Amino acid sequence: MNKALWRGVFTVAFFAVVTFILIPIYVPRPSFIPGFAPPPDMWPFTVSIIGIVLGCVAVIGAFLDPKRAVVETALEHDGAPIKIKLQRFLGLITLFGLFLLLVPFIGFLIGSILLIGTTILLTGERSYRIWAAAITVVGPILLLYIFNMALGTQFPKGLLTKPFGF
């Protein structure tokens, strides 16, 4: 069995566990949901089903063309030594922990802007500064707008940023 087949099998297995075991246990479903609001388990369930489907596509692709599935190209990187890469990884884990701690105070919008910007810097990417700045600022604003306006999902507002509306 090749890597692509195993990758598809593990993807299906992971999302199946999430869909059929974790979501029913850890995402409570109220008996009454007012108005047109979606149930709390709708988005985790939707993402998990998409993950299962994509895993099945990977398995089918591995069976249909096993020779092509074996060929994988190496990822480009900035040539940093393994020590620097490990420091970046630990920095990323620390950064995500800080994000979780700071969101109640600075809100989701400011927190995600800081998280995405710092993550891009930690990757070592310096040549696409305009794209990085656009993704850092516009990405969270669009995410907040789409989920808030179109889907009615509220993101956490921080204690410090609540007077400003975000």
KOLROTOR-865588 format. One record per atom (N, C-alpha, C, O, CB): x, y, z; residue in three letters. Coordinates in steps of 0.05 Angstrom, whole numbers, plus 5000, padded with zeros to 4 digits. Atoms other than C-alpha are relative to their C-alpha. Last residue first. Glycine has a CB too. Layout:
XYZALA...
This chain:
498850255009PHE469658855355PHE501749895022PHE502949685019PHE501850054975PHE501850175017GLY464659415367GLY501349754989GLY500049614974GLY499050164978GLY499549925028PHE469559955393PHE498349824981PHE498349884957PHE502949974993PHE501049725005PRO466959915465PRO500350084971PRO498850264962PRO501550195017PRO502950005001LYS467859145462LYS498950294996LYS497050324981LYS498849895025LYS500849925026THR475359205446THR496950024997THR495950114977THR501149824979THR498749745008LEU478259185516LEU498950114974LEU499050354970LEU503049964998LEU500649794980LEU473558655543LEU501150274992LEU499850474996LEU501049925027LEU498249974976GLY474358255480GLY499050225018GLY497650405010GLY502750054991GLY499149734999LYS468858055432LYS501550035026LYS500749935047LYS497550204999LYS499649874974PRO468157315418PRO501050294997PRO502850354981PRO502049845017PRO497350064990PHE465557135349PHE500450155026PHE499050355031PHE502250084979PHE498549794986GLN458157135333GLN502749895009GLN503049675018GLN498350095025GLN498350124979THR455156675280THR501650235013THR503050384999THR501949794988THR501049934974GLY449356975241GLY501649885023GLY500649865045GLY497249915003GLY500850254985LEU451056605177LEU499050055028LEU498049875041LEU502449825001LEU501450205017ALA451357175126ALA499049765016ALA496849665010ALA501849904979ALA502349905015MET452857765171MET498549784985MET496049784987MET501150204979MET501849844985ASN457157475226ASN497650094984ASN495350064994ASN501550255010ASN501350164979PHE460456885191PHE497950175016PHE495950075024PHE502049895019PHE501650225011ILE461857275128ILE498549855021ILE496149805019ILE501849814984ILE502349895014TYR463957915163TYR498349784989TYR495849784993TYR501050184977TYR501949904981LEU468557565213LEU497450104987LEU495250054996LEU501250235016LEU501050234984LEU471957155160LEU497850105019LEU495749985021LEU502249865014LEU501950145017LEU472557775115LEU498849765014LEU496449715012LEU501449904974LEU502349825004ILE475758175171ILE497949864983ILE495549874990ILE500850274988ILE501750014976PRO480257585191PRO497550184998PRO495450125008PRO501550085024PRO501150274994GLY482857525120GLY498249985024GLY495949895021GLY502349815003GLY502550045014VAL483558265105VAL498749735006VAL496349715007VAL500450034970VAL502149814992VAL488658415159VAL497349944986VAL495349935000VAL500850294993VAL500049964971THR493757845157THR497650185008THR496350125029THR502550135010THR501250244988ILE492157635086ILE499750045030ILE497749955042ILE501849754994ILE502850025009ALA493358345061ALA498649765013ALA496449785023ALA499849984970ALA501549804986ALA499758425102ALA497049994993ALA495350025010ALA501150284994ALA500150084972ALA502457765077ALA498450205016ALA496750125033ALA502849985011ALA501950224997TRP500657935005TRP499749925029TRP497549875038TRP500949764983TRP502649885005ILE504258615011ILE497849785003ILE495749825015ILE499850134972ILE501049844977ARG510258295045ARG497250124996ARG495650125014ARG501950235005ARG502749915009TYR511357744994TYR498750165022TYR496750085034TYR498249754993TYR500049895027SER518857634999SER497350114991SER497250274973SER501049804981SER499649725000ARG519557545074ARG499750144973ARG499850384971ARG502850065011ARG500749885026GLU517056845088GLU500350305002GLU498950435018GLU497149924992GLU497549925013GLY520756555148GLY499550144973GLY501450204959GLY501849774997GLY499450185022THR514756155171THR502650074986THR503749914971THR497749994981THR498650244991LEU515056525237LEU500649804978LEU502449644981LEU498349865022LEU497249934994LEU513257185203LEU501649755009LEU504049735003LEU500150225022LEU498649955025ILE507056875173ILE502950075004ILE504649984989ILE498550224984ILE499550265012THR505156605241THR501450034973THR503249884967THR497349854997THR497650124987THR506157295272THR500649734988THR502949654986THR499549985030THR497549845007GLY501457615222GLY502549885012GLY504549854998GLY499750285010GLY499250065028ILE496257055228ILE502550154993ILE504250044979ILE497750094982ILE499250285003LEU496157075305LEU500949954971LEU503049834967LEU497749825007LEU497350044988LEU496157835310LEU501049724996LEU503349684990LEU499950065030LEU498149845016ILE490357905261ILE502849965011ILE504749924995ILE499250305000ILE499450155024SER486857325296SER501850154981SER503550034967SER497449934985SER498450244994GLY487357665363GLY500749844976GLY503049754973GLY498549825019GLY497349914994ILE484958335337ILE501849765005ILE504149754996ILE500150205024ILE498949855023LEU478858025306LEU502850085004LEU504650014988LEU498350244993LEU499250185022PHE477357505359PHE501450144978PHE503450054967PHE497649844990PHE502050085019GLY477157975419GLY501249834977GLY503749814974GLY498750244988GLY499749835024ILE482658345457ILE498149924978ILE498050054957ILE502849984990ILE499449724994PHE481058105528PHE500150174975PHE499150404975PHE502750015014PHE502149884983PRO477457435519PRO500550305006PRO498750445013PRO499949855026PRO502549955014VAL481957295458VAL497850115019VAL496450295011VAL499049754987VAL500549715004LEU488357385499LEU497350054987LEU496450284989LEU502250114983LEU500149854975LEU489056685531LEU499150294995LEU497750415012LEU502650005014LEU502350104984LEU487256305468LEU499750155026LEU497450205035LEU500449705006LEU502549935014PHE491956735426PHE497649915016PHE495750075020PHE499949874972PHE500549724993LEU497456645478LEU497450104986LEU495950264998LEU502450184991LEU500949994972GLY496755895471GLY499550295008GLY497550345022GLY502249885018GLY502850094999PHE497055965395PHE498950005028PHE496650075033PHE499849724987PHE501749795011LEU503356385401LEU497149925001LEU495450085007LEU500950064972LEU500249794979THR506655875447THR498150224990THR496550315006THR502850115007THR501650124979ILE505255315396ILE499550215022ILE497350235032ILE501349755011ILE502850015010LEU507855765340LEU498149885021LEU495949985025LEU500049834975LEU501249734999GLY514055935380GLY497250014991GLY495550155001GLY501750194983GLY500649954972LEU515355195392LEU498850285003LEU497150335020LEU502549975017LEU502350174992PHE514855085317PHE499250055029PHE496850085034PHE500749714995PHE502449895013ARG519355675301ARG497549845008ARG495449965014ARG500350014970ARG500649754985GLN524555435351GLN497550134989GLN495850235004GLN502350205000GLN501250094975LEU524254745319LEU499350245017LEU497250245030LEU502049825015LEU502750105005LYS525355055251LYS498649915025LYS496249955029LYS500149774979LYS501849775005ILE531155455277ILE497249914995ILE495350045004ILE501150174976ILE500349874974LYS534354825306LYS498250254997LYS496550305014LYS502850095011LYS502250134985ILE533054445241ILE499650135027ILE497350145037ILE500749705005ILE499350254987PRO537254935201PRO497749895018PRO495950045024PRO502650045017PRO499349964972ALA533855455158ALA500849735012ALA499649525005ALA497650125016ALA497350104994GLY534055325083GLY500950045028GLY503350015034GLY501950144982GLY498049785001ASP528055765067ASP502849925007ASP504650095009ASP499150215020ASP499749874974HIS523555195049HIS502350204998HIS503750224978HIS500649795022HIS497849805000GLU520754874986GLU500150115028GLU498150145042GLU499550224979GLU500849734995LEU516654244996LEU502450195000LEU504650115009LEU498550015028LEU499049894974ALA519053614963ALA499150285003ALA498950444984ALA503149985002ALA497849815003THR514853334906THR500750115028THR499050135046THR499250244982THR500549764984GLU510852704914GLU502450194998GLU504750104999GLU499549925030GLU498349785005VAL510352134865VAL499250245017VAL496950345015VAL499950084970VAL497450034986VAL507051534896VAL501850244997VAL503350315015VAL501449754990VAL500449934972ALA499951734876ALA502649985016ALA502850115037ALA497949825013ALA500049714997ARG501851744803ARG499850085029ARG500950295037ARG497750124984ARG497449905007LYS503751004804LYS500250305003LYS502350415012LYS500749934971LYS498050044979PRO497550794842PRO502850114994PRO504250195012PRO500249715007PRO497449945012ASP492651104792ASP502249975021ASP503250185030ASP500050284986ASP500349975029LEU485550864806LEU502750044986LEU503149944964LEU498250244994LEU500750255013PHE486850584875PHE500050024969PHE500949854955PHE497449895009PHE497750184996ALA490451194902ALA499649734987ALA501449614976ALA500649965030ALA497949925017GLY485151644872GLY502549835002GLY503849784983GLY500850295007GLY500850075028ILE479651244905ILE502250084981ILE502949924963ILE497350134993ILE499950295002VAL483151294973VAL499449914971VAL500849754960VAL498149875020VAL497150075000ALA484352044964ALA500349704997ALA502149614983ALA501350105026ALA498949925026VAL477052154943VAL502949924999VAL503949834978VAL499650304995VAL500950215019CYS474851755005CYS501050074972CYS501849884957CYS496949994999CYS498550244995GLY479052215048GLY499349784981GLY501049634972GLY499749915029GLY497449955012LEU475852825015LEU501949765005LEU503549694988LEU501350255012LEU500250015029VAL468952545030VAL502750044987VAL503449894968VAL498050214990VAL500450285007ILE470752395103ILE499949984969ILE501049794958ILE497449895013ILE497550154996GLY473553095111GLY499849714993GLY501749604981GLY500950035029GLY498249925023ILE467353405080ILE502749865003ILE503849774982ILE500450315000ILE501050155024ILE463153005130ILE501750074976ILE502349894960ILE497050074995ILE499250284997SER467553275187SER499049834976SER500549654966SER498949885025SER497150025005VAL466853995164VAL500949715001VAL502649624985VAL501650175019VAL499649945028THR459253925161THR502949974992THR503649844972THR499050284993THR501050235015PHE458853585229PHE500550044970PHE501349854956PHE497049965005PHE498150224996PRO463254115262PRO499149754983PRO500949624972PRO500249925029PRO497549945013TRP458954655228TRP502149785006TRP503449694987TRP501150265009TRP500250005029MET452054365246MET502850044987MET503549894969MET498250234992MET498350215012ASP453554145318ASP500050024969ASP501249844956ASP499149735009ASP497249974994PRO451054785350PRO501949804987PRO504249864982PRO500549995030PRO499250134975PRO444354755315PRO503050025005PRO504550064985PRO499149705000PRO499150285004PRO443055265261PRO500749885027PRO501450025046PRO502449994981PRO497250054992ALA438955875279ALA500849714996ALA499249535001ALA500350085030ALA498650145022PHE432655975238PHE502949945008PHE504549894990PHE499850164975PHE499649875026GLY428256165297GLY501349824979GLY500949584978GLY501650255003GLY501849795009PRO429355855365PRO500750104972PRO503050114964PRO500050235020PRO498249805011ILE432955185375ILE498150224988ILE496650164969ILE501949884978ILE501449795015PHE429254715421PHE502050204991PHE503650315007PHE497850135018PHE502550125010SER431854035447SER498450214983SER496850144966SER498349905023SER502449934984PRO438854305453PRO497549894987PRO497449844963PRO499850315003PRO502149925018ARG444553925420ARG497550065016ARG496349885027ARG499549784978ARG502850044992PRO450753885462PRO498150104980PRO498550314967PRO499650135028PRO501549775009VAL457453825426VAL497049965007VAL495649814994VAL500350044969VAL499049744989TYR462053375466TYR498650254989TYR499050465000TYR502950024993TYR499449994972ILE459052685460ILE500550285010ILE499450365031ILE502449825007ILE502350064984PRO455452705393PRO500550025030PRO498750085046PRO499049724994PRO502149805002ILE461253085362ILE497549935016ILE496550105031ILE499250044971ILE499549764985LEU466652625389LEU497850214999LEU497150325019LEU502650134990LEU499550044971ILE464051945369ILE500350265014ILE498950315034ILE502649835003ILE501950194988PHE460651935300PHE500649955030PHE498949835044PHE500249744986PHE502949985007THR463452545267THR498249835017THR496249925027THR499649934971THR501149734992VAL470252615301VAL497050014996VAL495550105013VAL501450224984VAL500049994971VAL471651865296VAL498950275010VAL497250275029VAL502949975011VAL502250184991ALA469451865223ALA499950005031ALA497750005042ALA500449724989ALA502549855001PHE473952475211PHE497649835007PHE495549945017PHE499650124972PHE500049774981PHE480052115236PHE497350145000PHE496150195021PHE502250204993PHE500250104973ALA478451455201ALA499950235020ALA498250235039ALA502349815007ALA502750104996VAL477151795134VAL499649915029VAL497649975041VAL499449764980VAL501749775001THR483652185139THR497149925004THR495750045020THR500250144973THR499849864974PHE487451565161PHE498250255001PHE497150325022PHE502950075006PHE501350174980VAL484851175101VAL500150135027VAL498150135042VAL501549725002VAL502950005003GLY486451735053GLY498649845021GLY496649935032GLY499249904973GLY500949734993ARG493551825079ARG497050024998ARG495750145015ARG501450214982ARG500049974971TRP494551075077TRP499050275009TRP497650295029TRP502849945011TRP502250174990LEU492451055004LEU499850025031LEU497650055042LEU500449714992LEU502549875006ALA496851644986ALA497649845010ALA495749955021ALA499750054970ALA500649784981LYS502751345022LYS497350134995LYS495950195014LYS502250214998LYS498449765002ASN502650694983ASN499150225019ASN497150195033ASN499950114971ASN501749765000MET500050005000MET501850255000MET503850265013MET498150005025MET
